[in-house]
């Protein structure tokens, strides 16, 4: 079974702090990596799709980078706000297992006002 | 409104009583998938379907069945539920699987308790 690891598991920051989390995945057979944001009592919603080594994506204060050769992606949040509090999930598509999507356990972010 | 609809949203049942969780999408998506979410384990894929009449096992298929007779529907069937199937279930869909940029749209989730 392919392993996708996210760290840290949880994070508590103050409003205005910048933060980042890591998603580690197998570096072989890379096809795509997705980032999702999951707020309590809601469904996960897509943030980014990353497909090429060196990809950098940005949406407002949130950005992500991708390194497929070493098997990791970083998600950055600049100037965290209480509304950024959520669980952030990464999901790895393996080109050798068409249709299978492996999620990491998520990083839960709590931003205190 | 484009959406994935799951029913029921909440269900308490007893061991052995067959149940079906329905999933329907109105976006003409080819790919559909079921996940379960358990504390500390993240989202785990149960079954997925690349298109009508094409289904395959995910990582945790034991105790579940699915069917894809129509493009819009992908029900999850628990023939004989057991307490270890108590979980939060999500259905999700995307336009195609082969397109790398096709993200998943998730349903609202179904919380199932098996006593």
Interface residues (C-beta under 8 A of the other chain):
Chain A: X1 X31 X32 X34 X36 X42 X43 X44 X45 X46 X49 X51 X89 X91 X93 X98 X99 X100 X101 X102 X103 X104 X105 X106
Chain B: X31 X33 X35 X40 X41 X42 X43 X44 X45 X48 X50 X56 X58 X59 X90 X97 X98 X100 X101 X102 X103 X104 X105 X106 X107 X108 X109
